[in-house]
Amino acid sequence: NKEYVCRGHDYERLEAFQQRMLSEFPQAVAMQHPNHPDDAILQYLQIYAVTPIPDYVDVLQMDRVPDRVKSFYRVNNVRKFRYDRPFHKGPKDKENEFKSLWIERTTLTLTHSLPGISRWFEVERRELVEVSPLENAIQVVENKNQELRALISQYQHKQVHGNINLLSMCLNGVIDAAVNGGIARYQE
């Protein structure tokens, strides 16, 4: 009954990591859902991707810090990680599912920062928070704005040469969102 966060190999897909863990623990049963296992005396493996929560947020917000340095601090020297599980609270609106779409956000705090002497560390504390549809909408819009700012910055600093297709597609997806209805769904 222990929980760990393990850093996979570079560019390792989640499925490959799961297969590697199952071969290392051949008696284990892979659980495909984030619920707690039943009381049967078995080995269970719950494997899902987590997102690092950087400790050095001030470094990430400074304009003068190079993007490569920011990229390093986003995934290194990190003790907190999170994962989200969407769920519907109340009746599901068929016209606009975002009205009842809540997020169960789990934040995991480790005993030590990753990466460290080991590629995995035990979870010391687990916090569970429910994010309302409005809070979720605000976070989604803020994240998209941040993504657009990063793309614009790359083009301003000539890190991406000539071809602006990526920026064009991203802007088009925000302005004329064909999938899920975009911002208009959140306004409803």
N, C-alpha and C positions, 0 to 999 in steps of 0.2 A: 504494500500500500504506500508506495512512494511515487513521487512525481519529479521528473527531471526535464530540463531543457538541454537539448543536445545540438551542437552545431554540426551540420552535415558537411560533407566534402564540398569544395568549390563546384558550383554549377550542378550539384546533385539534385535530381528531381525527387519530389516527395515519395513517389511510388518506389523509386530505386532505394531510397533510405529505408522505407518500410520493409522491403524485401531483405535488405541487409540485416535489419534488426530481427526479423523473423528467422533468418538463418542462424543468427547468433543465439536466439532463444527458441529452439525448435518446439518446445512444449507449450509455448505461448499461443494464445488465441487473439487475433487482431480484432479489435472492436471498431466498427465503422461509424460510431456515433459518440458524441462527447458526454453522454450520461455516465453515471457511476455504475461500475460493474455489479452484478448480483452477488449474493453471499456464498456462492459455490467456491470451493477451494481450488482455484485454478490460477494459472499465470495469464494475465491479460496485458495487452499492449494497446494503448490508445495513442495514435500518432497523428498529429495535425500541425500545420504550419503556424508559427507565431511571428509577430511583428516586433522588432526591437523598439524600445522606448529609450532614446538617447539621454544620457545624463548631462551632456554638454550642450544644452539647448542654446545658450548664449553664443557659442561658437557658430552654430548652424545659422543664426540670424544675422551675423555680421556680413556686410557686403564685401568687405575687403579680404575676407578669407576665401582662398581658392576652392573651387568646386570639388577637387580631388581630396582636399583636407576635410571638407564637409562630409563627403562620401565615407571617408574613413571613420569619422566620429559617429555617423549614423548607425554603424553595425559593430563597432569595437568598444571595449570598456563599458559594456552594457550589463546591468543587473536586472532590469525590468523588461518584461515582454508581455504582449497581449494578443488575444484572439477574440474574434467576434462571432456570435451565433445569432442570426436573424430569427425572429419568431413573431407571430401575430397575436396581439392582445385584443380580445373582443372579436366581434364579427369582422370577417374579411370583406372589404369593399371591392366588388368585382370591377368597378369603374376605375378605382385608384387604390391599389394595394398599399401604397406608401402611407395612407392615413392610419392604418393599424399596424404598420411594420415597426416593431421595436427591435433593439439590438441588446443582446445579453453580452456585455463586455467583461472578459475575465483578464485581470492583470496578475501576472506571476512575478514574484520577487525572488531572486536566487540568493544562495548563500555567498557566492563570489561572482565577480564580473566575468563575462565571456568576451573573447577567448581568454583562457588562463592556462594553467599547467595541464588541465584536462579539457577535452572538447565538450564536456557536459558537467553540469552542477545541479544539485538538488534544489527544489523549490522550497523556499523558507516560508513564504506567505502567499496567499491567494486571496484576491479581492474580486468580488462580483458586483457589477453595477448594471442597472437597466437604463438604456439610453432611449429617450422618447423619440417619436417620429420627427418632431421639430428640431431637437438637438442633433439628430442624425443628419437631417437635411442641411443644417448649418455647417456641420463638419464636412459633409460631402462637397458642398460649394466651396468652402475654404480650401480643402485639399486640391480641388480642380484649379482654383485661382493660383495656388502655390505651384502646381505643375505648369501652368501657363507662364507664370513669372520665370520659372527656371528655363523653359524653352526660349522665351524672349531673350533672356540673359545670354544664353548660348549663341543666339544669332547676333546679338549686339557685340559680343566679344569675339565674333568670327570663329567660334569653336566648331560650328557646322558650316561647311562651305557650300555656297550656291543654292542647293536644293532646299526649298522651304516646305516640302510636302508634309512633313511631320507636324509642323506648326499649323499649316493650313487645315489638315485633317482634324487636329485637336480643336481649333477654333470652330470649325464647321460642326463638330459634334456637340459643342456647347451652344452655339447659336441656333442650329436646326437639329435638335436631338430627335432622331427617328426612333431610337430604342428607348422604351420606358417613358417617353414623353418629356424628358428633361425637366427644366426649372418649372415649367407650367404645372406639372404634377405636384411639386412641393408647394406652390402657391395656393392650390386648391385646399 
